[in-house]
Every structure is written in C-alpha cells, then in structure tokens.
Amino acid sequence: MLGRANGDDIAADLPALRRARLKVALLAHGSEIRHPDAHLERHAESAFRDAPEDLIGQLTAVAERNRRTAEESGLPFFVTTPDLLDDVPSATWAPLIVDVDAWACDRPVLERARPVVLHAPSKRWTKGTDRLLPRLQELHDRRIIELRLVEGLPHHEMRRQVQECDIVVDQLVMGSYGTFSCEGMAAGRVVVAYLSEGPHRAAGVRPPIANATPGTLVKAIESLLDDRPAAVALAAEGTRYVRDHHDGRRTAEVFDAFLR
C-alpha cells in the first residue's frame, strides 16, 4: 500500500495505516493466499502439478506469510473467488467484478453444426492447457468442434473472440471460476471449468458452469452437444448469474457492511 517504504511485507504497513486512523481490511485474489501443498492435497488434478518447482517455493512462502498476517492482525479478510475459502475459511467472499454490459452479446449460441470452442490461457499451467489441449484437439480432428486456441491478444480482440464462440473452456485445474469464466457468461456463452463443490456451497452459490477436469472434458462437451437446448439454457442462466453476482452490486454490499 505504501510502496516499499516499510519493506515488501504488507504487514509492515499496518501500523502506519492504523496511526492514520484508516479502517483496514485484507483482500486476496489468488496466489497470494492459495497454498500450493494444500491445493495439491485437495485436488487430484491441481494446477500445481505443472507449476515450475522454483515458483512453487516462492508461492508457498508468500501464502504462508500472508496467512500469518491475516491471523495475527485479526482484520476482516475478503477473497474474490470462492475456492480461496478453502485456504481462509473465516474469509468473506467479495465477488470479482466484470463489465457485464461491455461483454454482453446477442449472437446465438450453439446453432452451428460444428460449434466453436475457445480456450485462451493467460498462463498455461494455471489453466491446465497442456493437459486439456490434446482432448480438444481430438474433438477438433473428429470435426465435432472447431478449436480456437488464442494467447496474448489485446483485451478488445479477446472480447471479440469470446462473443464469436459457442463454448469457453477456462481452467480445469484450479477448483473455481475466475474473470475469464465471468466474461464468457456475460457474453452468453457456455462456460466449462473445474469447480470444487465445498467452497461454492460455503459461498451459497451454484455457478451455471459445465464442470469438468482434463480427464472428463471430452464427455462434458459431448454431453453439451447431445442436449443443445439444455446447453443454451445453461448459457442464458450464466448471463443472469454473472449480472446478479459480478456486476459490482453484491461486492459493494459486502464492503458496505465492513465500512459501516
């Protein structure tokens, strides 16, 4: 918060913030609190199985340091994705926010005989790309889907890609949905991702997302295509869900309760 005036640890900033009589809470968005070893224990196909070894060490140290800060400070703690409730059960979910209107699209979904399936990893190991890509390529080679793998595109071009596809395959190795899944739902696309049940139940939500791991991906997509009306309904439900939970209103309510 204060640059490096107090070093690299946010805990060192807390006394200065308190002296300034500022009301302080902590918020985590992902790797700063997600513990690699715990994630590996919880998820058979954890993303950390593909992470570079030196990175795992760095992320472990950061997560453990931040957890100590959270416990010792006693401050309110927020997380932006439900899976992080596994790492900090006492936290409150403050949903991440997307510009729902900017991603909205009235283009029909799943009307093509060969639907377009989009996978767009920011970092391959965090999405399970190298494990899921052969499965998507198999479906592409069988002419069941048209696979589009895109990486490194500017934001406006990525939005066009999402709005022009039928199915968005996000991460299959983390256990929760993130920004890209929300953008896919906002665009009215069918979203496929791996969701762990416990933290979403704790958050009180059932995201309208087709749940899959790399090993079940082919079956999940074939099931969507076998019952296209149900898949179209799932996409429509996703649009409503992302507006209800991720357009900023619910997050503002969560923070309002803290600020009051």
CORKAZI-V50721 format. One line per field, one symbol per residue. psi: psi as a letter, one per 40 degrees, with the letter a starting at -180 (. if undefined). burial: # if it has 24 or more other ideal C-beta (glycine too) atoms within 12 Angstrom, else .. A space follows every 10 residues. Layout:
# CORKAZI-V50721
psi: ???
burial: ???
This chain:
# CORKAZI-V50721
psi: dfafdfaehd deddddddde fihhiihieb eeehhddddd ddhdfidede iidddddddd dddddddddd dddeiihiie iddedddgde ihhghihigd ddeihehihf didgihhhhg hdhddeefde dddddddddd defdihhhhi ifiidddddd dddeidhhha ieedeiiadd ddddddefih hhihhidddd ddefighghh hiiddedddd ddddddgddd dddddddddd dddddeeddd ddddddddd.
burial: .........# #.##...... ...####### ######.##. .##.###### #....#..## .##..##.## ....#.#### ########.. ########.# ..###...## ....###### #.######## ###.###.#. ...####### .......##. ########## ########## ########## ######..## ..#.#.#### ####..##.# ##.##..#.. ##.###.##. #######..# #..#......
